[in-house]
Structure formats: C-alpha cells, structure tokens
Amino acid sequence: MEEVNIWKRIIEWGIAQHSDIPSDPKNWSNENFLTMKATLKNCLPFIRYFQISSENVIDHLQPYRQILDNNLWDDIMKRLLFPNKPISSVILPPRVVLTQTLPPRTTEQFSTIIRTTEQFSTIIRTTEQFSTIISEAHAAEITSWIDKKI
C-alpha cells in the first residue's frame, strides 16, 4: 500500500472517531484540528512522509498541515524543494512490501482420501505427512465426533 493511502486511511479513521468533525478539512475549526492531532498522535510518527510524492503532499497532506508539527511540515517542504539539504526530522526507511510466492499446483502429485458420511463427502488431497501432532486415525475419530453433532 502506498504511503499516501495509509495517510488517507488514518485521516478517515480519525474523522470516524469524532462525529462532530466534518469530512472536509476546509470546514474545520482550530478545535477540530487540535482534536484530530490528539486523536492521531500515536499514528502520525509512523507515517513515512518523505516517501510521499510532491503531488500527493500538496493534494493530501497540505489540507491537514495543522495536524503536523511545524518542524515536520517545514522539513517536508524543504525536502520537496531542496532534496539534498539536511533536515531535522526522522526519516523512516521505506516500507518493505512482502509478496509471498506460492508453489505451482499440480494434481499428479496428490494422493486422495475420500471420507463419506450420511450428510456429505470430503475429498482430502495430501502431498506430505498428515500432521506432526495427530495421526490420520485420530483426525478421523475427531471428525466422526463432529459429524455426530451436526
């Protein structure tokens, strides 16, 4: 998920916590900004502001700049205008997006066990040991107990 989307979700969550705060920040009072700042104080430090594009900073952060500390806002703007200038705010590293790759499915490798009861049939395909905790016989017995209760 992009950092700007995380920001938008946090803002949505904060607004949902207070039914009296309008959804458009143009209609917020100073009190509304202070309320949101207090509500989001535990979330704001975890946003990676410096990973948000300049267009998204202007479109999505700028309307809520009163929620942010002045020093942080100044550093965000400084980084956008002068990327090589040092800033005092902490820059969190980019989020790591983990993508898990599953092995391909091939039906030829499967052994098939068919269990039939009065109410339904179950086909279980296995490629490895059933369990390291219980045997297939134990599982069948537990399943029969469950089937009796259905």
C-alpha positions as CSV (number, residue, x, y, z in Angstrom):
1,M,0.0,0.0,0.0
2,E,1.3,3.4,-0.9
3,E,2.2,5.7,2.0
4,V,-0.3,8.3,0.8
5,N,-3.1,5.7,1.1
6,I,-2.0,4.9,4.6
7,W,-2.2,8.6,5.4
8,K,-5.7,8.8,3.9
9,R,-6.9,5.8,5.9
10,I,-5.5,7.3,9.1
11,I,-7.3,10.5,8.4
12,E,-10.6,8.7,7.7
13,W,-10.2,6.7,10.9
14,G,-9.6,9.9,12.9
15,I,-12.7,11.6,11.4
16,A,-14.8,8.5,12.2
17,Q,-13.8,8.7,15.8
18,H,-15.5,12.2,16.1
19,S,-18.9,12.5,14.6
20,D,-18.8,16.3,15.0
21,I,-15.8,16.8,12.7
22,P,-16.7,17.5,9.1
23,S,-15.1,15.3,6.4
24,D,-13.8,18.3,4.5
25,P,-10.8,19.9,6.3
26,K,-11.7,23.3,4.7
27,N,-14.7,23.3,7.2
28,W,-12.6,22.5,10.2
29,S,-12.2,24.9,13.2
30,N,-8.9,25.2,15.1
31,E,-10.6,23.0,17.7
32,N,-11.2,20.3,15.1
33,F,-7.5,20.3,14.1
34,L,-6.5,20.1,17.8
35,T,-8.9,17.2,18.3
36,M,-7.6,15.3,15.3
37,K,-4.0,16.0,16.3
38,A,-4.6,14.5,19.7
39,T,-6.6,11.5,18.3
40,L,-3.8,10.7,15.8
41,K,-0.8,11.4,18.0
42,N,0.1,7.7,18.2
43,C,-0.3,7.1,14.5
44,L,1.4,10.1,13.0
45,P,5.0,9.2,13.9
46,F,4.7,6.0,11.8
47,I,3.9,7.7,8.6
48,R,6.8,7.8,6.1
49,Y,6.1,11.4,5.0
50,F,9.3,11.6,2.9
51,Q,8.1,8.6,0.8
52,I,5.1,10.6,-0.4
53,S,5.3,12.3,-3.8
54,S,5.2,16.1,-4.0
55,E,1.9,16.0,-5.8
56,N,0.4,13.8,-3.0
57,V,1.9,16.1,-0.3
58,I,0.1,19.1,-1.8
59,D,-3.2,17.2,-2.5
60,H,-3.4,15.1,0.6
61,L,-1.1,16.3,3.4
62,Q,-1.3,20.1,2.9
63,P,-5.0,20.4,3.8
64,Y,-4.2,18.8,7.2
65,R,-0.9,20.5,7.9
66,Q,-2.2,21.9,11.2
67,I,-2.2,18.3,12.5
68,L,1.5,18.1,11.9
69,D,4.3,19.7,13.9
70,N,5.6,22.9,12.3
71,N,9.1,21.5,12.2
72,L,7.9,18.3,10.4
73,W,5.9,20.3,7.8
74,D,8.9,22.6,7.2
75,D,11.1,19.6,6.7
76,I,8.6,18.0,4.3
77,M,8.5,21.2,2.2
78,K,12.3,21.6,2.4
79,R,12.8,18.0,1.2
80,L,10.5,18.6,-1.7
81,L,12.2,21.9,-2.8
82,F,15.8,21.0,-1.9
83,P,16.2,17.2,-1.7
84,N,19.9,17.4,-0.7
85,K,19.5,19.8,2.2
86,P,19.7,18.3,5.7
87,I,16.6,18.2,7.8
88,S,16.0,17.6,11.5
89,S,13.0,15.2,11.3
90,V,13.5,11.5,11.5
91,I,13.2,9.8,8.1
92,L,11.8,6.3,8.4
93,P,13.0,3.8,5.9
94,P,10.6,2.8,3.1
95,R,8.1,0.1,3.8
96,V,9.1,-3.4,2.7
97,V,6.3,-5.0,0.6
98,L,6.4,-8.7,1.0
99,T,5.0,-10.8,-1.7
100,Q,4.7,-14.5,-1.0
101,T,5.1,-16.7,-4.0
102,L,3.2,-20.0,-3.7
103,P,4.4,-23.1,-5.4
104,P,2.6,-24.2,-8.6
105,R,-0.3,-26.6,-8.2
106,T,0.0,-30.0,-9.9
107,T,-2.7,-32.6,-9.4
108,E,-0.5,-35.6,-10.3
109,Q,1.4,-35.4,-7.0
110,F,-1.7,-35.7,-4.8
111,S,-2.9,-38.8,-3.1
112,T,-6.6,-38.8,-2.5
113,I,-8.6,-39.8,0.6
114,I,-12.3,-39.9,0.3
115,R,-14.4,-39.9,3.5
116,T,-18.2,-40.3,3.2
117,T,-20.8,-39.7,5.9
118,E,-24.5,-39.6,5.7
119,Q,-24.5,-35.8,5.1
120,F,-21.6,-35.1,2.9
121,S,-18.4,-36.4,1.2
122,T,-15.0,-34.9,1.7
123,I,-12.0,-35.3,-0.5
124,I,-8.7,-34.6,1.1
125,R,-5.6,-34.3,-1.1
126,T,-2.3,-34.5,0.6
127,T,1.3,-34.2,-0.5
128,E,3.1,-34.5,2.8
129,Q,2.7,-36.1,6.2
130,F,-0.8,-35.5,7.6
131,S,0.3,-33.9,10.9
132,T,3.2,-33.9,13.3
133,I,0.7,-33.8,16.2
134,I,-2.0,-36.3,15.5
135,S,-2.4,-39.3,13.1
136,E,-4.9,-39.7,10.4
137,A,-6.8,-42.2,12.6
138,H,-7.1,-39.6,15.4
139,A,-8.3,-37.0,12.9
140,A,-10.9,-39.4,11.6
141,E,-12.2,-40.1,15.1
142,I,-12.4,-36.4,15.9
143,T,-14.2,-35.8,12.7
144,S,-16.7,-38.5,13.5
145,W,-17.5,-36.8,16.8
146,I,-18.1,-33.5,15.0
147,D,-20.3,-35.3,12.4
148,K,-22.5,-36.7,15.1
149,K,-23.2,-33.2,16.4
150,I,-24.3,-31.9,13.0
